[in-house]
Amino acid sequence: MPPDADESAPAARSVHDLGGASGYGPVPHDPDELPFHADWERRVFGLLGAVTASTARRPGEFRYVLERLDASDYFDNGYYGRWLAGFEVLLGEYGLIGPDEVSSAVARRANVTPEEAAGASPVQRAAPVAARDPAAMPPDRPTPEPRHRTVRRELADPPRFSIGERVVAPASVQPGHTRLPDYVAGKQGTVTKLHPAEVLPDSTAHDLGERPQHVYCVGYDAQTLWGNEADPNATVHVDLYECYLTAAEGG
Amino acid sequence: MHDDHAGGSSHGDHDHRNRHLASSPEIRVEALEDLLVERGIADRGRIDAIIERFEHDISPMIGARLVAQAWLDPGLRQQLLIDADAVLAGMDIRGAEIEHIEVKANEPGVHNVVVCTLCSCYPWALLGLPPNWYKSPEYRARVVREPRSVLAEMGLELDPSTEVRVWDSSSETRFLVLPERPAGTEGWPVERLADLVTRDSMIGVDRAADPGSE
């Protein structure tokens, strides 16, 4: 479990949005660490890779199911633990394997009753997909059909912002998936580069169409983000979708 | 997996231990895999092949070789910084999580470090699967707020005059740090140079290895 989140942080902050969260100690660093620590991690990775054609096809969909997990299911068994929990939720939502079937199978293996096994299921603890108002999202626009499976799109409209321009991303007011980290919301940054345009994960994760966007690399001074005690000689760069951004007033 | 109550364990112990088992990822992934294979949704051979590919065929050596080549060829280095996608396509380096790559070069006075605060995005096809520490809440929470201290704790002391640039992978762009070439490696061939290019140095939490330590 994570330490208590910063009390000054907005209540809406989600379990996964960790940038700048206080209370964390040293990084568990091991320069020679291997990708897997246990055989079950291998199985989770391989199983997801083998079944993603049946679940989580849309960009952002798998990330969003992880974000909907209860904090214990997100943190307690690390990265592959949260993958497994999210996968269980998706299998139920897609109607492929229901939580009752999983609980029966787990009950047999753990020698507990199906009711006890159901209590261990991450499915009932996960939040449902949030209702999101399509009218509050940027309009969808047709783009050439890509030749292979990709999130990149060719946009006819030119980008709204140019390199060197000061921009602000106001905090997201819609519930649901977004790639706007809370720690940059409302802060002034500078566009440093334009990345290839992409489909908007805030929309695709909710099955509301592609609504492709120009993507900008925005640089922030550490002191703008964290205050005057922060490093005077550090910058943080975040990639932001055009619909997140507005021109900074007086910037 | 049946508890035979040997050794005088009480029912209370049994219940606690078995409820714990029901939450264990070992048990749950085994149950899911069996169910998915029974239904014909998953194929065990394909699962094994995916594990094999990502555990053994893809490793940080792919990125390390690219870095070593860039150290030897200033034209290639320049191309990597301007349009890494074209360079990778030309070398036939492709695969998961490298659809758009940005290479950030360390140089005197500038140090780059990569994170993904919202999940754990990482250039798999260049560096292999990410280590746990990169995915840890500690790293994700702290490196954007106090990068210099985090790097120092991880063994990389930077001069206060060195600018630290943190790259948070919040879109589908993935980042690779091009570490500085260590002194004392003049005339080295690409393979020997690549051995100095650690995974940590391409994430930006370390320098390339000291040639004396080879």
HADDOCK unambig.tbl for C-alpha pairs under 7 A between the chains (distance, minus, plus):
assign (segid A and resid 16 and name CA) (segid B and resid 118 and name CA) 5.70 0.50 0.50
assign (segid A and resid 16 and name CA) (segid B and resid 119 and name CA) 6.72 0.50 0.50
assign (segid A and resid 17 and name CA) (segid B and resid 117 and name CA) 6.51 0.50 0.50
assign (segid A and resid 17 and name CA) (segid B and resid 118 and name CA) 5.02 0.50 0.50
assign (segid A and resid 18 and name CA) (segid B and resid 117 and name CA) 5.64 0.50 0.50
assign (segid A and resid 18 and name CA) (segid B and resid 118 and name CA) 6.41 0.50 0.50
assign (segid A and resid 18 and name CA) (segid B and resid 137 and name CA) 6.75 0.50 0.50
assign (segid A and resid 18 and name CA) (segid B and resid 140 and name CA) 6.05 0.50 0.50
assign (segid A and resid 18 and name CA) (segid B and resid 141 and name CA) 4.79 0.50 0.50
assign (segid A and resid 19 and name CA) (segid B and resid 117 and name CA) 5.03 0.50 0.50
assign (segid A and resid 19 and name CA) (segid B and resid 140 and name CA) 5.84 0.50 0.50
assign (segid A and resid 19 and name CA) (segid B and resid 141 and name CA) 4.30 0.50 0.50
assign (segid A and resid 19 and name CA) (segid B and resid 142 and name CA) 6.80 0.50 0.50
assign (segid A and resid 19 and name CA) (segid B and resid 144 and name CA) 6.31 0.50 0.50
assign (segid A and resid 20 and name CA) (segid B and resid 141 and name CA) 4.77 0.50 0.50
assign (segid A and resid 20 and name CA) (segid B and resid 142 and name CA) 5.71 0.50 0.50
assign (segid A and resid 20 and name CA) (segid B and resid 144 and name CA) 6.29 0.50 0.50
assign (segid A and resid 20 and name CA) (segid B and resid 145 and name CA) 5.27 0.50 0.50
assign (segid A and resid 21 and name CA) (segid B and resid 141 and name CA) 5.14 0.50 0.50
assign (segid A and resid 24 and name CA) (segid B and resid 138 and name CA) 5.27 0.50 0.50
assign (segid A and resid 25 and name CA) (segid B and resid 138 and name CA) 6.15 0.50 0.50
assign (segid A and resid 26 and name CA) (segid B and resid 138 and name CA) 6.47 0.50 0.50
assign (segid A and resid 27 and name CA) (segid B and resid 133 and name CA) 6.28 0.50 0.50
assign (segid A and resid 27 and name CA) (segid B and resid 138 and name CA) 5.18 0.50 0.50
assign (segid A and resid 27 and name CA) (segid B and resid 139 and name CA) 5.47 0.50 0.50
assign (segid A and resid 28 and name CA) (segid B and resid 133 and name CA) 5.34 0.50 0.50
assign (segid A and resid 29 and name CA) (segid B and resid 133 and name CA) 5.27 0.50 0.50
assign (segid A and resid 29 and name CA) (segid B and resid 154 and name CA) 6.82 0.50 0.50
assign (segid A and resid 31 and name CA) (segid B and resid 200 and name CA) 6.52 0.50 0.50
assign (segid A and resid 33 and name CA) (segid B and resid 131 and name CA) 5.95 0.50 0.50
assign (segid A and resid 34 and name CA) (segid B and resid 131 and name CA) 6.44 0.50 0.50
assign (segid A and resid 35 and name CA) (segid B and resid 55 and name CA) 6.94 0.50 0.50
assign (segid A and resid 35 and name CA) (segid B and resid 129 and name CA) 5.66 0.50 0.50
assign (segid A and resid 35 and name CA) (segid B and resid 130 and name CA) 6.24 0.50 0.50
assign (segid A and resid 35 and name CA) (segid B and resid 131 and name CA) 5.45 0.50 0.50
assign (segid A and resid 40 and name CA) (segid B and resid 25 and name CA) 6.84 0.50 0.50
assign (segid A and resid 40 and name CA) (segid B and resid 26 and name CA) 5.24 0.50 0.50
assign (segid A and resid 40 and name CA) (segid B and resid 29 and name CA) 6.77 0.50 0.50
assign (segid A and resid 42 and name CA) (segid B and resid 51 and name CA) 6.26 0.50 0.50
assign (segid A and resid 44 and name CA) (segid B and resid 29 and name CA) 6.40 0.50 0.50
assign (segid A and resid 45 and name CA) (segid B and resid 51 and name CA) 6.97 0.50 0.50
assign (segid A and resid 46 and name CA) (segid B and resid 47 and name CA) 4.53 0.50 0.50
assign (segid A and resid 46 and name CA) (segid B and resid 48 and name CA) 6.54 0.50 0.50
assign (segid A and resid 46 and name CA) (segid B and resid 50 and name CA) 5.37 0.50 0.50
assign (segid A and resid 46 and name CA) (segid B and resid 51 and name CA) 5.17 0.50 0.50
assign (segid A and resid 47 and name CA) (segid B and resid 33 and name CA) 6.95 0.50 0.50
assign (segid A and resid 47 and name CA) (segid B and resid 47 and name CA) 5.48 0.50 0.50
assign (segid A and resid 49 and name CA) (segid B and resid 50 and name CA) 6.77 0.50 0.50
assign (segid A and resid 50 and name CA) (segid B and resid 42 and name CA) 6.17 0.50 0.50
assign (segid A and resid 50 and name CA) (segid B and resid 46 and name CA) 6.30 0.50 0.50
assign (segid A and resid 50 and name CA) (segid B and resid 47 and name CA) 5.63 0.50 0.50
assign (segid A and resid 51 and name CA) (segid B and resid 41 and name CA) 6.97 0.50 0.50
assign (segid A and resid 51 and name CA) (segid B and resid 42 and name CA) 6.07 0.50 0.50
assign (segid A and resid 79 and name CA) (segid B and resid 135 and name CA) 6.77 0.50 0.50
assign (segid A and resid 81 and name CA) (segid B and resid 25 and name CA) 6.50 0.50 0.50
assign (segid A and resid 102 and name CA) (segid B and resid 31 and name CA) 6.75 0.50 0.50
assign (segid A and resid 102 and name CA) (segid B and resid 32 and name CA) 6.65 0.50 0.50
assign (segid A and resid 105 and name CA) (segid B and resid 31 and name CA) 5.63 0.50 0.50
assign (segid A and resid 106 and name CA) (segid B and resid 22 and name CA) 6.03 0.50 0.50
assign (segid A and resid 106 and name CA) (segid B and resid 27 and name CA) 6.54 0.50 0.50
assign (segid A and resid 106 and name CA) (segid B and resid 28 and name CA) 6.15 0.50 0.50
assign (segid A and resid 106 and name CA) (segid B and resid 31 and name CA) 5.99 0.50 0.50
assign (segid A and resid 107 and name CA) (segid B and resid 22 and name CA) 6.77 0.50 0.50
assign (segid A and resid 109 and name CA) (segid B and resid 1 and name CA) 5.84 0.50 0.50
assign (segid A and resid 109 and name CA) (segid B and resid 27 and name CA) 6.82 0.50 0.50
assign (segid A and resid 110 and name CA) (segid B and resid 1 and name CA) 6.22 0.50 0.50
assign (segid A and resid 110 and name CA) (segid B and resid 18 and name CA) 5.56 0.50 0.50
assign (segid A and resid 110 and name CA) (segid B and resid 21 and name CA) 5.47 0.50 0.50
assign (segid A and resid 110 and name CA) (segid B and resid 22 and name CA) 5.42 0.50 0.50
assign (segid A and resid 111 and name CA) (segid B and resid 1 and name CA) 6.90 0.50 0.50
assign (segid A and resid 111 and name CA) (segid B and resid 2 and name CA) 5.90 0.50 0.50
assign (segid A and resid 111 and name CA) (segid B and resid 18 and name CA) 6.41 0.50 0.50
assign (segid A and resid 112 and name CA) (segid B and resid 18 and name CA) 6.19 0.50 0.50
assign (segid A and resid 112 and name CA) (segid B and resid 19 and name CA) 6.70 0.50 0.50
assign (segid A and resid 116 and name CA) (segid B and resid 19 and name CA) 6.72 0.50 0.50
assign (segid A and resid 117 and name CA) (segid B and resid 22 and name CA) 5.56 0.50 0.50
assign (segid A and resid 120 and name CA) (segid B and resid 22 and name CA) 6.08 0.50 0.50
assign (segid A and resid 120 and name CA) (segid B and resid 23 and name CA) 5.07 0.50 0.50
assign (segid A and resid 179 and name CA) (segid B and resid 170 and name CA) 5.85 0.50 0.50
assign (segid A and resid 181 and name CA) (segid B and resid 118 and name CA) 6.81 0.50 0.50
assign (segid A and resid 226 and name CA) (segid B and resid 145 and name CA) 6.89 0.50 0.50
assign (segid A and resid 233 and name CA) (segid B and resid 163 and name CA) 5.04 0.50 0.50
assign (segid A and resid 233 and name CA) (segid B and resid 164 and name CA) 6.48 0.50 0.50
assign (segid A and resid 234 and name CA) (segid B and resid 163 and name CA) 5.55 0.50 0.50
assign (segid A and resid 234 and name CA) (segid B and resid 164 and name CA) 4.59 0.50 0.50
assign (segid A and resid 234 and name CA) (segid B and resid 165 and name CA) 5.81 0.50 0.50
assign (segid A and resid 235 and name CA) (segid B and resid 164 and name CA) 6.37 0.50 0.50
assign (segid A and resid 235 and name CA) (segid B and resid 165 and name CA) 4.96 0.50 0.50
assign (segid A and resid 235 and name CA) (segid B and resid 166 and name CA) 6.16 0.50 0.50
assign (segid A and resid 236 and name CA) (segid B and resid 144 and name CA) 6.50 0.50 0.50
assign (segid A and resid 236 and name CA) (segid B and resid 165 and name CA) 5.89 0.50 0.50
assign (segid A and resid 236 and name CA) (segid B and resid 166 and name CA) 4.62 0.50 0.50
assign (segid A and resid 236 and name CA) (segid B and resid 167 and name CA) 6.03 0.50 0.50
assign (segid A and resid 237 and name CA) (segid B and resid 166 and name CA) 6.01 0.50 0.50
assign (segid A and resid 237 and name CA) (segid B and resid 167 and name CA) 4.89 0.50 0.50
assign (segid A and resid 237 and name CA) (segid B and resid 168 and name CA) 5.96 0.50 0.50
assign (segid A and resid 238 and name CA) (segid B and resid 167 and name CA) 6.39 0.50 0.50
assign (segid A and resid 238 and name CA) (segid B and resid 168 and name CA) 5.11 0.50 0.50
assign (segid A and resid 238 and name CA) (segid B and resid 169 and name CA) 6.74 0.50 0.50
assign (segid A and resid 238 and name CA) (segid B and resid 170 and name CA) 6.21 0.50 0.50
assign (segid A and resid 239 and name CA) (segid B and resid 169 and name CA) 6.74 0.50 0.50
assign (segid A and resid 239 and name CA) (segid B and resid 170 and name CA) 5.31 0.50 0.50
assign (segid A and resid 239 and name CA) (segid B and resid 171 and name CA) 5.48 0.50 0.50
assign (segid A and resid 240 and name CA) (segid B and resid 171 and name CA) 6.84 0.50 0.50
